[in-house]
Amino acid sequence: MPRIFVDFRPAEVIHKKETYVSYYVINPFTGKMTRKRIRCNHVQGKTERLKYARLLCAAVNERLYDGWNPFFEELPNSTVTIRDAICRFLSSRAKILRVSSMKSYRSFSEMFLEWLQLHKIDNAYCVTITQKTLLDYLSWSDSHKNLTNRSYNNYCMFLYTLFDFVKSKGFAAENPAEGLPRRKVDMKTRTVIPKEDRAMIREWFESRIPRYVWAMMLCYRLFIRPKEICGLRIGYIDFASGMLKIPSDLAKNHCDRILGIPDDLMIYFRTLQNYPLQYYIFGNPKTYAPGPKAMAPTRIAERWKEMRDALKLPSSYQFYSLKDTGITEMLEAGVPAKFVKELADHHSLEMTERYTHKSNAKKILEYNTLKF
């Protein structure tokens, strides 16, 4: 931890081409002796300027002997510790983020604090945290947790966001996470799942976890994301009108969504009417039956991988491929892109039309009978 009462070299007056007071003081955040100068050229007349400089020099030395350090004046909030800053950071984020997002921020924070405690710097001032400190932390995390490139980059992003907050509050002058090297991440590879393979997948789940099929249908038919699927409560279903509401605090884009439920899905949903409205539609991670606690989205991925390995299907068949498949087939069926965009909850029509290009390519191929 930096010292408030620091060593120094007394101030002296330099009176040459220009007049100034010069002194050296240890920068408590780097531990190095640093030169400070106070120019006096604004005072008119050499005699008056020298007189002013001598008075200033005496005043500076008096403050230095009393333990004054100019570095603390330059950054008034520099005595905030990294532990305190992390607490304030989490408190500020809790006001604007979803519960699932806050869970990630808390997890990253706890891991960073664990490392800071291990190295006995959790009570160090924020300004003492350098980029080397963060690189040491990332290296430690990588070796102990065997991070993938994508996870490593997520750690970097967390550190950047944390220290951007630290800088904005004046706890440090710079963001040490700025410029942290990122790792190259391959683009996600998902492919549309052919109808015959979907039938095989459905048959596999129907013989083992029948309710999982309905989770698949929500992704394939209504383009609902896995995290949203796990957060759906029975009370979000309007059984009279056949509508499903995804509230803003659950939706990825933080906007309420109202979806019409296809008749075959409503047949299943009507079997849930006897459960409490606050129950989650898929609460039990083993049977996917309704329950009082939300199921983790990772459970969906784990079951999907189990099926994929058993059927020896390619890794490009992911649970989220069901959404890609549904969007592609809906566009191929002639549904206007603007309606598909609304159902898919895309930010822009351009995002939806990426799937159109694939559909058009298939149609063009049917007509391409050119002979060389």
C-alpha positions, -999 to 999 in steps of 0.1 A, spaced: 0 0 0 14 35 -8 27 57 20 11 91 27 42 104 45 68 101 18 105 110 13 114 141 -6 142 164 -17 136 200 -4 125 226 -28 149 251 -43 146 282 -65 160 280 -100 166 315 -114 181 313 -149 164 319 -182 132 312 -164 124 312 -127 107 283 -110 107 262 -78 120 227 -82 116 198 -57 115 160 -58 90 138 -41 83 100 -42 53 91 -62 35 68 -38 19 49 -66 51 40 -84 76 42 -56 99 64 -78 113 99 -69 97 123 -92 106 159 -101 80 187 -96 83 223 -109 62 254 -102 69 281 -127 69 317 -116 73 336 -149 38 350 -146 52 375 -120 63 407 -137 99 420 -130 129 399 -121 132 412 -86 96 406 -77 97 372 -95 126 361 -74 111 373 -42 79 355 -50 98 323 -59 117 323 -25 84 327 -5 69 299 -26 99 277 -20 97 282 18 59 274 18 64 242 -3 92 230 21 70 236 51 43 215 36 67 188 25 81 185 61 45 182 73 40 151 51 22 167 22 23 149 -12 10 167 -43 1 134 -60 -29 130 -37 -41 165 -46 -39 158 -83 -62 128 -79 -85 136 -49 -101 101 -49 -69 82 -52 -71 67 -18 -100 44 -28 -89 8 -25 -96 -17 -53 -118 -38 -29 -140 -7 -22 -140 1 -59 -153 -33 -69 -181 -31 -43 -191 3 -57 -189 -10 -92 -212 -40 -84 -237 -17 -66 -239 6 -97 -244 -23 -121 -271 -39 -100 -294 -9 -107 -293 -14 -145 -286 -50 -153 -307 -82 -154 -303 -108 -126 -285 -132 -150 -260 -105 -161 -253 -95 -125 -246 -131 -116 -218 -130 -142 -204 -97 -129 -203 -110 -93 -186 -142 -104 -159 -123 -123 -155 -99 -93 -152 -127 -68 -125 -144 -89 -105 -112 -92 -108 -105 -55 -97 -140 -47 -65 -134 -67 -60 -99 -51 -63 -114 -16 -39 -142 -25 -13 -116 -34 -22 -93 -5 -31 -64 -27 -69 -63 -23 -65 -32 -1 -42 -14 -25 -52 19 -40 -68 17 -74 -40 39 -89 -14 12 -80 -31 -14 -102 -11 -15 -135 -15 -33 -167 12 -57 -155 -9 -65 -125 -38 -74 -147 -16 -95 -171 -3 -114 -141 -40 -121 -130 -50 -132 -165 -19 -155 -167 -28 -170 -133 -65 -175 -143 -55 -191 -176 -32 -216 -159 -55 -225 -131 -88 -226 -150 -77 -236 -184 -96 -208 -201 -108 -210 -237 -99 -181 -260 -135 -168 -257 -134 -171 -219 -101 -153 -217 -115 -124 -238 -145 -123 -214 -121 -118 -185 -104 -90 -204 -138 -74 -211 -147 -75 -174 -115 -59 -164 -119 -32 -190 -155 -24 -178 -144 -24 -141 -115 -1 -146 -135 22 -170 -158 27 -140 -127 33 -117 -114 59 -141 -148 76 -145 -151 80 -107 -116 95 -104 -102 66 -84 -74 64 -110 -62 86 -139 -59 58 -165 -76 25 -173 -49 -2 -170 -71 -27 -189 -70 -6 -220 -49 -23 -246 -49 -58 -230 -42 -82 -258 -71 -103 -269 -70 -138 -283 -83 -148 -317 -117 -166 -315 -131 -187 -343 -166 -176 -354 -194 -197 -340 -203 -225 -365 -239 -235 -365 -257 -252 -394 -293 -257 -403 -306 -291 -391 -323 -311 -419 -358 -325 -414 -347 -361 -412 -321 -354 -385 -346 -333 -365 -370 -363 -366 -342 -385 -352 -334 -360 -325 -371 -357 -315 -374 -394 -313 -343 -397 -291 -357 -371 -266 -393 -384 -266 -380 -418 -254 -360 -402 -226 -370 -367 -217 -404 -360 -235 -407 -325 -220 -373 -315 -236 -391 -316 -270 -413 -287 -260 -382 -266 -251 -369 -275 -286 -402 -263 -301 -400 -230 -283 -366 -224 -300 -376 -238 -334 -411 -224 -337 -410 -192 -316 -372 -184 -318 -369 -181 -280 -334 -181 -267 -322 -208 -242 -318 -183 -213 -353 -170 -220 -367 -205 -221 -353 -213 -187 -368 -181 -172 -404 -186 -185 -430 -189 -158 -464 -204 -162 -480 -171 -154 -466 -156 -186 -490 -178 -206 -524 -163 -214 -544 -195 -218 -575 -177 -230 -559 -159 -260 -531 -184 -266 -504 -157 -261 -470 -159 -244 -453 -129 -228 -416 -126 -224 -411 -97 -200 -384 -71 -205 -363 -82 -175 -360 -116 -191 -357 -107 -228 -322 -102 -242 -332 -68 -258 -349 -56 -226 -382 -51 -243 -415 -69 -236 -423 -95 -263 -458 -110 -270 -458 -142 -290 -487 -161 -305 -485 -198 -295 -491 -224 -323 -519 -248 -316 -497 -279 -312 -477 -260 -285 -508 -249 -268 -518 -285 -264 -488 -290 -241 -491 -257 -224 -527 -264 -213 -514 -293 -193 -496 -268 -171 -527 -249 -159 -529 -268 -126 -494 -257 -115 -488 -225 -95 -485 -195 -118 -451 -185 -103 -436 -219 -113 -411 -221 -141 -423 -240 -172 -390 -260 -172 -379 -261 -135 -367 -297 -130 -333 -302 -147 -339 -340 -149 -375 -342 -161 -380 -306 -174 -413 -305 -155 -424 -272 -139 -408 -262 -107 -403 -234 -82 -367 -227 -92 -353 -217 -126 -332 -242 -144 -297 -232 -155 -294 -227 -194 -263 -250 -193 -287 -279 -185 -302 -275 -220 -268 -276 -236 -256 -306 -215 -286 -327 -225 -282 -316 -262 -246 -327 -262 -255 -360 -247 -280 -366 -275 -256 -354 -302 -228 -377 -290 -252 -407 -288 -265 -401 -323 -230 -392 -336 -242 -359 -351 -218 -331 -361 -208 -304 -335 -223 -278 -358 -257 -291 -347 -263 -269 -316 -294 -263 -297 -295 -227 -310 -293 -242 -345 -330 -249 -341 -336 -211 -342 -315 -208 -373 -334 -236 -389 -368 -221 -381 -358 -187 -394 -344 -202 -426 -374 -224 -433 -399 -196 -426 -381 -173 -451 -380 -201 -477 -418 -205 -472 -422 -169 -483 -430 -153 -449 -420 -115 -453 -386 -108 -436 -401 -80 -415 -424 -105 -397 -396 -130 -392 -375 -101 -378 -402 -93 -352 -406 -129 -342 -368 -135 -340 -363 -103 -320 -336 -91 -343 -322 -56 -339 -324 -49 -376 -339 -63 -408 -303 -67 -421 -297 -93 -394 -328 -113 -405 -318 -110 -442 -286 -128 -436 -307 -159 -436 -324 -148 -468 -292 -149 -487 -288 -186 -478 -323 -193 -488 -319 -175 -522 -287 -194 -529 -306 -227 -526 -334 -215 -549 -310 -201 -575 -292 -235 -575 -324 -252 -585 -326 -231 -616 -289 -232 -624 -288 -257 -652 -261 -241 -673 -238 -264 -692 -202 -256 -701 
